[in-house]
């Protein structure tokens, strides 16, 4: 009986420790099309995200990652290197200009009143 209680406590502690390392963030990433979606999600996963889903309409990227393996900033650096501006990192002009014409989003969108 003591073994069962100890095993249950250990399993609970390990599962809690594992979930404490998981992180989910949302980022605004401008883009235009399905190719942008693929590029953005691929860049995020190359930087260590476990999953990345970008919504073309809302321009919101949801990333899930293990904080012991990567960071939000590393993910944003990878996305910027792919040519897309992120909240913390602006893509270089050279990287932006490598995008297909259909993917070259308006880098200075007009603000709505």
C-alpha atoms as one frame of an Amber mdcrd trajectory, in Angstrom:
protein
   0.000   0.000   0.000   2.869   2.374   0.826   4.371   1.662  -2.604   1.100
   2.566  -4.299   0.813   5.843  -2.380   4.468   6.729  -3.069   4.066   5.870
  -6.761   0.943   7.999  -7.021   2.639  10.970  -5.364   5.716  10.608  -7.579
   3.599  10.375 -10.737   1.643  13.480  -9.717   4.854  15.411  -8.959   6.482
  14.453 -12.281   3.381  15.354 -14.281   3.211  18.730 -12.518   6.901  19.381
 -13.217   6.446  18.545 -16.891   3.518  20.895 -17.326   5.400  23.739 -15.631
   7.887  23.703 -18.530   5.220  23.957 -21.239   4.468  27.459 -22.469   1.919
  28.889 -24.875   2.160  32.378 -26.382   0.307  34.399 -28.976   2.081  36.762
 -31.346   0.892  39.188 -34.013   2.671  38.267 -37.247   1.652  39.997 -40.475
   1.283  37.943 -43.627  -1.084  37.488 -46.542  -1.599  33.971 -47.781  -1.290
  30.228 -47.343   2.386  30.363 -48.252   2.888  32.880 -45.418   1.113  30.479
 -43.067   3.484  27.693 -44.037   6.592  29.912 -43.781   5.644  31.351 -40.378
   4.669  28.013 -38.826   7.788  26.304 -40.222  10.068  29.047 -38.870   8.489
  28.718 -35.420   8.893  24.946 -35.322  12.499  25.181 -36.589  13.195  27.374
 -33.559  11.875  24.681 -31.234   8.134  25.273 -30.984   6.213  22.043 -30.438
   3.329  23.486 -32.409   2.596  26.692 -34.272  -0.709  27.755 -35.816  -1.041
  31.064 -37.691  -4.454  32.477 -38.601  -4.497  34.364 -41.921  -7.512  36.500
 -40.987  -6.489  37.560 -37.475  -2.694  37.495 -38.128  -2.292  35.746 -34.761
   0.265  32.988 -34.259  -0.214  30.607 -31.341   2.965  28.770 -30.364   3.465
  26.039 -27.800   6.976  25.220 -26.670   9.072  23.754 -23.897  10.805  26.569
 -22.006  13.789  24.322 -21.315  14.430  23.942 -25.061  13.641  27.339 -26.606
  12.294  30.791 -25.830   9.695  33.142 -27.217  12.519  35.406 -28.400  14.269
  32.562 -30.277  10.998  31.756 -32.018  10.535  35.415 -32.974  14.129  35.589
 -34.290  13.478  32.597 -36.536  10.239  34.095 -37.867  11.991  37.418 -38.549
  14.807  35.565 -40.362  12.073  34.083 -42.587  11.045  37.648 -43.536   8.165
  38.368 -41.162   8.076  41.114 -38.545   7.220  40.051 -35.005   6.398  42.154
 -31.932  10.032  42.016 -30.698  12.053  41.542 -33.898  11.676  43.303 -37.232
  12.793  41.292 -40.256  15.685  42.781 -42.172  14.786  44.408 -45.465  16.871
  41.756 -47.228  14.894  38.913 -45.598  11.579  40.658 -46.274  12.467  41.150
 -49.959  13.237  37.415 -50.300   9.531  36.713 -49.744   7.392  35.948 -52.783
   5.544  39.057 -54.009   2.226  37.710 -52.701   3.808  37.361 -49.245   5.194
  40.898 -49.071   2.672  42.275 -46.603   2.208  45.975 -45.818   4.890  46.606
 -43.204   3.287  49.900 -42.134  -0.450  49.176 -41.952  -2.691  52.176 -41.433
  -4.154  52.352 -37.963  -7.943  52.401 -37.711  -9.498  55.270 -35.775
